[in-house]
Amino acid sequence: MALVWLSALPLFDVRRGHRFLAGAESLAPLLGRTIGPTSRQAQGFRRQLNLMRTALPLGIAMTMATLNLHMPRYFIHARLGENQLGIFSAMAYATVAMILVSDSLGHCAIPRMSRLYTGGRLAEFGSLLLRLLAAGGVLGLAGLAVAQVLGMRLLTLFYGREYAAHSRIFTVMILATAIHCVACMFTSAITSARCFRIQVPLYALVAGSNALACARWVPTNGLEGGAAAMVVAAVVHLVLGAAVVGCLLWAPAKRVVFPQKPQPCVNDWEGSL
């Protein structure tokens, strides 16, 4: 996977980037000045470098988020063996649908929330965030209700009786996922406000709390301890995300970046779109 993603950089991304830079010369009359090839390349390099610096904290944060997602499995495999790991992983996979839906809702709202925040329209920003939180809460409660009522039957249908014996643990895992459905909306709001660096310590604390809970509970409580650690990590994520968003809304004057006159470069015109 790493090799494929690395190959996509020179084979696709860089080539497309050169096409965007080539369009700068055709837009030069509209921008009010002529951009020569040398200055165009220099501007493109600086902007790509700035983009890499901006995106680096997000890359680190997403790495920690992925580590947090798999944290209980590492401890279960080390302490309980592959059989118990297989049972836990199969039940955890059932939560992917909820996570995909909630994350997609939050990501789709990021461009609009970003325009509202940078434009200083904090009331509309908060209103949209509340709607996202409500959607995440409804999704989480619906999943929790299904797990509570039909969890044992669904596990028997899709996996077998051996898995159905762990229906209580499955319900706890769905509870953790329900909390995540709300917490990820706060993360989307943080991203829309261009607060990227704060997400690194945020996810570090989430993954750290997950690891501590797993180290404490998995050896003594088994799979139930791993599910409980997921709940702890989700609650930490929810609390920290709400705290960061609260700071963004409480003291917006120091954080809101109001729109400025765009620089005469094609990338700015594309970014504004």
N, C-alpha and C positions, 0 to 999 in steps of 0.2 A: 504493500500500500504506500509506504514511504517513497519507494522508487517511482511509482506511477504518479503520485502527486508532484514529485520533484521533476519528472519528465514533462508534466503539463506546463511548468513555468517557462522553459525555453521554447517548447514546441507550440504553445498556444498563447499564453499570457503576454509574453514579450513581443511576439509578432503582432498581436492585436494592439498592444501599446504603441508600437511604431506607426500603425495605421492612424491612431488617434492623433499622434504628434504630427503626422503628415498633413492632417486637416487644419492645423493651426495657420499655415501659410495662406490657405484659401479664405480664412476668416479674418485675416489681418486688416483688410480695408474696413470691415465692420467694427473692428476693435480700435481703429484710429491710428494704427502704426504698422510698420512693416517688421515682421519677425524673420530674421535671417536664419539660415540653417544652423549656424553655430550656436546662436542664442537659443534657438528652439530646442536643440539637443541638450544644452545646459539646463534650461528650464525643465525639460522633461526628466532629466536625471535627478535634479534637486527635488522635484515633486515626487518621483518614485521613492527616493530616499526618505522623504518626510512621511510618505504613506507607509513605508515599512516600519518606521519608528512609531507611528501612530497605531499600527495594527499589532505590533509585537506584544503589548500587554494583553490584548484580546487572545492572542495565540497561547500565551502562558495560562491565562484564566481558563480557556477551553480545555487545555491539557489537564489542569487540576480538576475541572468539572468531570471529565471522563474518568480520571483516577478515582474521584469520589463515587462515581456510579458503580465502579467495579470493586470498590474497597472491601465490602463484606465477602465477596467471593474469594479474595486472596486469603483472608483469615480462615474461612470455612475450608478451603482446600488444604491449608497448612495444618489445621487443627482436627478436622473431621474426615478428611479424605475425599476421593473423587465421587463416591456414591452420593454423599450428602450434598456435595457441590452440584452434581447434576440435578438433584431435586430442587435445590434453591434457585439455580440458574433458569430452569424451565419455568418456575413460577414467576421469577423476576421478569422473564421475557414477556409475560402477559401484560406487564405494565407499560410496555413500549408504546402501545397505541395511545394511551392517555398522554404520555410525555410528548409524542409527536404532535398531537392535536394542540396541546397547550403551548408548546414552543412555537408552532407555526402561527398561532393566533398572535402571540407576542411579537414575533419577528415581522409579521405583516404590518403591524401598527407602528413599527419603529420610524419609518420615514415621516409619517404624519405627526407623530409625537415630537420628532426632532424639529420639524418646522414650527410647531406650536411653542416649543421651549425656547428655541433661538429667537423667535419673534416676540418673546415676552408675554405670550398669551397663556399664562399659568393656570387661569381658571379652566380654560378649555383643555389644557394638558391634564390637569387633575381629574376633570370629568371623564376624559377618555380612559385614563388609568383606572378609575373606579369601575368603568364598564368592563375593562379587561379583567380586573380582579373578580368582578361578579361572574364573568364567563368562566374563569378558572375555577372559582368556587363551585359553580354549578356542575362543571365537568367532574371535579373531584368528588363531590357528594354523590353524583350519579354512579360513578365507578365504585364508590364505597358501598352504596346501597346494593348494587349488583353482586359485589363480593360477599356481602353479609347474607343475602337471601339465596343466591345461586352459586356461591363459591364452591361448595363441595360437589355439586352436580357438574359444574363446568370443568373442574379438575378431573373428575372421573371420566367425563366425556372425551376430553382432549388428551389426557395423560394416563389415567388409570387410577385404580384404587389406592396404590401406594402413595400417590401424590394427594389424593383426596383426604388422607389422614392428616395432612398438614394444612387443612383449610383455615385454621385459626391464624397460622403464620402468614398465609396468603392474604388474609384480611388486613393484617398489620402492614404488609408491604403495600397494599392498595392505599392504606391510610397515609403512609409516607409519600406515595405518589400524588395523592390528593393535595397534600401540603405543598408539594413541589409545583403543582399546577398553578397555585397562587403565587408562590415565591418567584417563579420564572417571569411573571408579569412585572414585578419590581425590577428584575434584572434587565428586562427590555426597556423600562423607563430610564434606568441608569445609562444604558447604551445610547438611547436617543438623546440624552443630555451630553454626550461625548465625554463621559466620565469613564475612561477605559482603565486607567491605572488603579483606581480604587477596587476594581474587580479582582485584581491579583490577590491582595490580602483577604478579600472577602471569600473567595473560593479556597484560599489556603486554610482559613479558619473552618470552613465547612468540611473540607477533606480531613483536616486535623481532628475535628470533633468526631467524625465518622470513624477514623482510625482508633482513637482512644476508646470509643464505645465498643468497637469490635474487639479490641484487645481485652477489654474488661468483661464482656458478656458472652462472646462466642465460645471461649473455652468452658464456661460453666453452663450456659443455656442453649448452646447449639444453634440451630437454624433460627430459633426464636430470638436469640441474642443478635444475630445478623439483621433480622427484620427490625428489631428495636433500634439498632444503630442507624438504620436508614431513616427512621422517624426523627432521631436526634439531629442528624445532618440536615434533614428537611426543615426542621424548626429553626435551627441556627441560620440556615439560608433565608428563611422567611423574616426572621427578626433583623438580621443584618441588612437585607435588602430594603426593608421598610425604614430602617434607621437612615440609610443613605438617601433614599428618596425624600424622607422627611427633611433632611438637611438641605437638599436641593430646592425644596419648596419653601422652607422656612427662611433662608437667606439667599434669595435668587439674585440679588443685585451684584454679588461678587462672582456669580457663576453663569448668568445668562450672557451669551455673546450675541448681541443684536447684529442684524445683517449689515454688512459693509459693502462698499462699492466693489464689484468683482474686479479681480486683476485681469489684465488683458492676456489671457491664455485660454486656449480651447478647453483645457481640463476644468476650469472654473465654470464655463458654460455648461459642460456636461454634468458637473457635480450639482449645479443648481437645478437641473432637470430631475 
